[in-house]
Amino acid sequence: MSAAASVSAPAGQPANKPRTVLFASLIGTTIEFYDFYIYATAAVLVFPRLFFPAADPAAATLQSLATFAIAFFARPVGSAVFGHFGDRIGRKATLVAALLTMGISTVLIGLLPTYEAIGTAAPLLLALCRFGQGLGLGGEWGGAVLLATENAPPGKRAWYGMFPQLGAPIGFFLSGGTFLLLGHFMADEDFFSWGWRIPFLASALLVVVGLYVRLKITETPDFQKVLDRNERVKVPVVAVLREHRRALVLGTLIALATFVVFYLMTVFALSWGTAQLGFSRQEFLLLQLVSVVFFGLTIPPSALLADRHGRRMAMILVSGAIAVFGLLFGPLFGAGTLLAVGTFMVAGMCLVGFTYGPLGTLLAELFPPEVRYTGASLTFNLAGILGASLAPYAATWLATNYGLPWVGYYLTAAALLSLLALLMAGSARTDAAEKVA
């Protein structure tokens, strides 16, 4: 039977069909990132007004962005918790639990009373739900990547690994599109009264679809081999910290630029564009939706490039391009014209696609199967803390105090750190091995 037809499974279990595997990895990350991004959008457009004191709008925005950052600190906790079970009992059951954690947290946000109703308890409950979102995503991403890559045929690991990565632009498009439609069909009074809750509550329907698909898959071949050989480690997170520290540190730095560029192009750009550049909420959301299409379109060619020339080499090239793009951040975005800002958004999102496509596969390959769920998840989410959690806050502070060019310098510095880590992470021999893996 060909690799394209099915993927091997243990005796007595049906084989995972490639289409089922790829759709299961895609639908889960789409839901998770949709949930994550509707919070990011609301943290800029809604929460400062409804969940924090209105006396100082700038302070309310910064406080809202601080709750946005909480999820990134929760994600490594989710990596350790869900990674433990993913490396001990299997990828499938853990992915189902992670999806439920994320989905329930998101729906609860849509039911929360506001600051006007319950005072300071409102932002505290919001922060708690945001922590739950981070916990779920901390376990979701790594499992989805392993579901795809550990079922991949030879020579197509990056191609399979890019399917869960496609969940990011699709989830972002769905979240941005939802807010755009609500803004178009609803008056501001209705939107801020109850309409903003719709995207959070609608997540429940998506979760049901994701659970249905996830429950139909069987365990991955790589993890089944770990079971057959009795190679499971007792405490995966301890094994990663003790035996794979170099991979953990280098992988975190490799992913740094990916997170910084993405959250500058989304959360910070939306906040600055609507508050300082004179764009309306609808105008800038539309610009972001157009640019997200390019984000999604560049992921497949990035995977082909990574399978052909190696994941590390593909990431080296795009990290260098991001470093150069950082120098253009101020001139393009700061120009404030529709053409300049549109060009800026499309170029930035293309770079996000080229760096994000092979990232999951590369991080997964840094760790052996018995600790891969924990190792890849921890690496990805530690990079989230360094590169994303504080990026909108830090960028807002830099732009306010020193000007937009300094936001670009911040991005360039992150890209150079990622480039250095990539140069330290492998050799020509490992790149050659990647092409047949």
C-alpha positions in Angstrom: 0.0 0.0 0.0 1.4 3.4 -0.9 2.3 6.1 1.6 -0.2 8.4 -0.1 -3.0 5.9 0.4 -2.8 5.4 4.1 -0.4 5.5 7.1 0.6 2.3 8.9 -1.2 1.5 12.1 -0.8 -1.1 14.8 -2.4 -4.5 14.3 -6.1 -4.5 14.9 -6.4 -0.7 14.3 -7.5 0.9 11.1 -4.8 3.0 9.3 -5.0 6.7 9.5 -5.9 8.0 6.0 -3.7 11.0 5.0 -6.8 13.2 4.3 -8.2 12.5 7.8 -4.8 13.1 9.4 -4.3 16.4 7.6 -7.8 17.6 8.2 -7.7 16.7 11.9 -4.4 18.6 12.4 -5.8 21.6 10.4 -9.2 21.8 11.9 -7.8 21.7 15.5 -5.3 24.5 15.0 -7.8 26.5 13.0 -10.2 26.4 16.0 -7.5 27.1 18.5 -6.1 30.1 16.6 -9.5 31.4 15.9 -10.2 31.4 19.6 -6.8 33.0 20.3 -7.2 35.7 17.7 -10.7 36.8 18.6 -9.2 37.6 22.0 -6.3 39.5 20.4 -8.8 41.6 18.3 -11.1 42.2 21.3 -8.1 43.2 23.5 -7.6 46.1 21.2 -11.1 47.0 20.1 -13.4 45.9 23.0 -11.9 45.0 26.3 -10.2 48.4 27.1 -13.7 50.0 26.9 -15.7 47.3 28.7 -13.4 45.6 31.2 -11.2 48.3 32.6 -11.8 51.8 34.1 -12.6 54.3 31.3 -10.9 57.3 32.9 -7.6 56.8 31.0 -8.1 55.1 27.6 -4.3 54.7 27.0 -3.9 53.0 30.4 -6.9 50.8 29.7 -5.4 49.7 26.4 -2.1 48.8 28.0 -3.9 46.9 30.8 -5.9 45.0 28.2 -2.7 44.1 26.3 -1.3 42.9 29.6 -4.2 40.3 29.9 -3.4 39.4 26.3 0.1 38.5 27.4 -1.1 36.2 30.2 -1.8 33.4 27.7 1.8 33.2 26.6 2.9 32.6 30.1 0.2 29.9 30.5 1.3 28.2 27.3 4.5 26.6 28.7 2.4 25.3 31.6 0.1 23.7 29.0 3.1 22.4 27.2 4.3 20.6 30.3 0.9 19.3 31.3 -0.4 18.2 28.0 3.1 17.3 26.8 3.4 14.9 29.7 0.3 13.0 28.7 1.0 13.3 25.0 4.3 11.5 25.6 2.9 9.1 28.1 -0.6 8.0 26.9 -0.6 9.3 23.3 -1.2 12.1 20.9 -4.9 11.5 20.2 -6.4 11.7 23.7 -4.2 14.7 24.6 -5.3 16.6 21.6 -9.0 16.1 22.5 -8.3 17.4 26.0 -6.4 20.5 24.8 -9.2 21.4 22.3 -11.8 21.2 25.1 -9.7 23.4 27.4 -9.3 26.1 24.8 -12.9 25.9 23.7 -14.5 26.1 27.2 -12.3 29.1 28.1 -13.3 31.0 25.0 -17.0 30.4 25.4 -16.8 31.6 29.1 -15.2 34.9 27.9 -18.4 35.5 25.8 -20.5 35.1 29.0 -18.5 37.3 31.3 -20.1 40.4 33.0 -18.3 43.7 32.3 -16.5 46.2 34.6 -19.6 48.3 34.8 -21.5 45.3 36.2 -19.1 43.7 38.7 -16.1 46.1 38.9 -12.6 44.8 39.3 -13.8 41.2 39.3 -14.4 41.6 35.6 -10.8 42.0 34.5 -9.7 39.3 37.0 -12.2 36.8 35.4 -11.1 37.8 32.0 -7.5 37.1 32.9 -8.4 33.7 34.3 -10.2 32.7 31.1 -7.2 34.1 29.1 -5.0 31.8 31.1 -7.2 28.9 30.2 -6.9 29.8 26.5 -3.1 29.7 26.8 -3.2 26.4 28.7 -5.2 24.8 25.9 -3.1 26.2 23.1 0.1 25.2 24.9 -1.0 21.6 24.5 -2.7 21.9 21.1 0.0 23.1 18.8 2.6 20.5 19.5 0.2 17.6 19.3 -1.3 18.9 16.0 2.2 19.2 14.4 3.1 15.7 15.6 -0.1 14.3 14.3 0.8 15.5 10.9 4.6 15.0 10.8 4.6 11.6 12.5 2.2 10.3 9.9 4.2 11.9 7.0 5.7 9.7 4.2 9.4 10.1 3.4 10.4 13.4 1.9 7.1 15.1 2.8 7.5 15.9 6.4 7.5 19.7 6.0 4.6 19.4 3.6 2.5 17.5 6.1 3.8 19.7 8.9 2.5 22.9 7.2 -1.2 21.8 7.5 -1.5 22.6 11.2 0.4 25.8 10.5 -2.3 26.7 8.0 -4.7 26.8 10.9 -3.1 30.2 11.9 -4.1 32.2 8.8 -7.4 30.5 8.5 -8.2 31.1 12.2 -7.1 34.7 11.9 -9.2 35.2 8.7 -12.3 33.8 10.4 -11.8 35.9 13.5 -11.1 39.1 11.7 -13.9 38.4 9.2 -16.3 37.9 12.1 -15.5 41.2 13.7 -15.6 42.9 10.3 -19.1 41.6 9.6 -20.3 42.5 13.0 -19.0 46.0 12.6 -20.7 46.3 9.2 -24.1 45.0 10.2 -24.3 46.3 13.7 -24.4 49.8 15.2 -21.5 50.5 17.6 -24.0 50.7 20.5 -25.2 47.1 19.9 -21.7 45.8 19.1 -20.3 47.0 22.5 -23.5 46.0 24.3 -23.7 42.4 23.2 -22.5 41.9 19.6 -18.8 41.4 20.7 -19.8 38.2 22.5 -20.9 36.4 19.3 -17.4 35.4 18.1 -16.6 33.9 21.5 -19.9 32.0 21.8 -19.7 30.7 18.2 -16.5 28.9 19.1 -18.6 26.2 20.7 -19.9 25.1 17.2 -16.3 24.9 15.9 -15.2 22.8 18.8 -17.9 20.2 18.2 -16.6 19.8 14.6 -13.0 19.5 15.8 -13.8 16.9 18.4 -15.8 14.8 15.9 -12.8 14.7 13.6 -10.2 14.2 16.3 -12.0 11.2 17.8 -11.9 9.4 14.4 -8.1 9.2 14.2 -5.8 6.5 15.6 -2.4 6.9 17.3 0.6 8.0 15.2 3.1 5.4 14.0 6.1 7.1 15.7 4.4 7.0 19.1 3.2 3.5 18.6 6.9 2.5 18.1 7.7 4.2 21.4 5.0 2.1 23.1 6.2 -1.1 21.3 9.8 -0.6 22.4 8.8 0.5 25.9 10.7 3.8 25.5 8.4 6.1 27.3 10.1 8.3 29.9 8.7 8.7 33.4 8.5 12.5 33.4 9.0 14.0 29.9 9.5 17.6 31.0 12.4 16.6 33.3 14.0 14.6 30.5 13.8 17.5 28.2 15.3 19.9 30.7 18.0 17.5 31.7 19.0 15.9 28.4 17.8 18.3 25.6 18.6 21.7 27.0 20.6 22.8 23.9 17.7 21.9 21.6 15.3 23.7 23.9 17.3 26.9 24.0 18.2 27.0 20.3 14.7 26.1 19.2 13.2 28.9 21.4 15.5 31.4 19.8 14.9 30.0 16.3 11.1 30.7 16.7 11.7 34.1 18.3 11.5 36.2 15.1 8.4 34.3 13.9 6.4 35.4 17.0 7.7 38.9 17.0 6.9 39.7 13.3 3.5 38.0 13.5 2.3 39.9 16.6 3.7 43.2 15.4 1.8 42.7 12.1 -1.5 41.9 13.9 -2.0 43.2 17.4 0.4 46.1 17.4 -0.5 47.2 13.9 -4.2 47.1 14.6 -3.8 49.1 17.7 -1.4 51.7 16.3 -3.2 51.9 12.9 -6.6 52.7 14.5 -5.3 54.9 17.4 -2.5 56.9 15.7 -2.7 56.6 11.9 -6.3 57.6 11.5 -7.7 54.3 10.1 -11.1 53.2 11.2 -11.6 49.8 12.8 -13.3 48.5 9.6 -10.6 49.9 7.3 -7.8 48.3 9.2 -9.5 45.0 9.8 -10.1 44.8 6.0 -6.4 45.5 5.4 -5.4 42.8 7.8 -7.8 40.3 6.1 -6.2 41.0 2.7 -2.7 40.5 4.2 -3.7 37.3 6.0 -4.6 35.8 2.6 -0.9 36.3 1.6 0.1 34.7 4.9 -1.8 31.6 4.0 -0.7 31.5 0.4 3.0 31.6 1.3 2.9 28.7 3.7 2.7 25.9 1.0 5.7 27.2 -1.0 7.6 27.5 2.3 7.0 23.8 3.0 8.1 22.8 -0.5 11.2 24.9 -0.1 11.9 23.2 3.2 11.5 19.7 1.9 13.7 20.5 -1.1 16.5 22.4 0.7 16.1 21.6 4.3 14.1 23.2 7.1 17.1 25.0 8.6 18.2 26.5 5.3 14.7 27.7 4.5 14.5 29.4 8.0 17.9 31.0 7.6 16.8 32.7 4.4 13.6 34.1 5.8 15.1 35.2 9.1 17.6 37.3 7.1 14.7 38.8 5.1 12.8 39.6 8.3 15.9 41.4 9.6 15.9 43.6 6.5 12.1 44.2 6.7 12.6 45.5 10.2 14.6 48.4 8.8 11.6 49.3 6.6 9.1 49.1 9.4 9.1 52.8 10.3 9.2 54.3 6.7 6.4 52.1 5.4 4.0 51.8 8.3 4.7 55.3 9.5 3.8 56.8 6.1 0.2 56.3 7.1 -1.1 56.2 3.5 -3.3 53.3 2.3 -0.8 52.2 -0.3 2.2 52.3 2.0 0.4 50.6 4.9 -1.1 48.0 2.5 2.3 47.2 1.1 3.7 47.0 4.6 1.0 44.6 5.7 1.2 42.3 2.7 5.1 42.2 2.8 5.1 41.5 6.5 2.5 38.7 6.3 4.3 37.0 3.4 7.4 36.8 5.6 5.2 35.4 8.4 4.0 32.7 6.0 7.5 31.8 4.9 8.9 31.5 8.4 5.8 29.9 10.0 5.4 27.1 7.4 8.5 25.0 8.2 8.7 26.1 11.8 6.7 23.3 13.3 8.5 20.5 11.5 11.9 22.0 12.4 11.1 22.2 16.1 9.6 18.7 16.2 12.8 17.3 14.6 14.9 18.7 17.4 13.6 16.1 19.8 13.3 12.2 19.8 9.8 10.7 19.7 9.7 9.8 23.4 9.8 13.5 24.5 8.8 15.1 21.2 5.4 16.3 22.3 6.8 18.0 25.4 10.0 19.3 23.8 8.4 20.8 20.6 5.5 22.3 22.6 7.8 23.8 25.3 10.1 25.3 22.7 7.3 26.9 20.7 5.6 28.3 23.7 8.8 29.6 25.4 9.4 31.4 22.2 5.9 32.8 22.6 6.8 34.3 25.9 10.0 35.9 24.6 8.7 36.9 21.2 4.9 37.5 21.4 3.6 38.0 24.9 5.2 41.4 25.4 5.6 42.3 21.7 2.5 44.5 21.4 3.2 46.2 24.8 6.9 46.7 24.1 6.2 48.0 20.5 3.6 50.4 21.8 6.0 51.7 24.4 8.9 52.1 21.9 6.7 53.8 19.3 5.2 56.2 21.8 8.5 57.2 23.3 11.0 56.8 20.5 9.0 56.5 17.2 8.0 53.7 14.9 11.6 53.1 13.5 12.5 51.7 16.9 9.8 49.0 16.6 11.5 48.0 13.4 14.9 47.8 15.2 13.3 45.6 17.8 12.1 43.3 15.0 15.5 43.3 13.3 17.2 42.4 16.6 14.8 39.4 17.1 15.5 38.2 13.5 19.3 38.3 14.1 19.0 36.3 17.2 16.9 33.7 15.3 19.5 33.7 12.5 22.3 33.1 15.0 20.5 30.2 16.6 19.8 28.6 13.2 23.5 28.8 12.3 24.3 27.1 15.6 21.6 24.5 15.3 22.8 22.3 12.5 25.2 21.6 9.7 25.0 20.8 6.0 24.8 17.2 6.8 21.6 17.6 8.9 20.1 19.7 6.2 20.7 17.0 3.7 19.2 14.5 6.1 16.0 16.6 6.3 15.3 16.3 2.6 14.7 12.5 2.9 13.1 12.6 6.4 
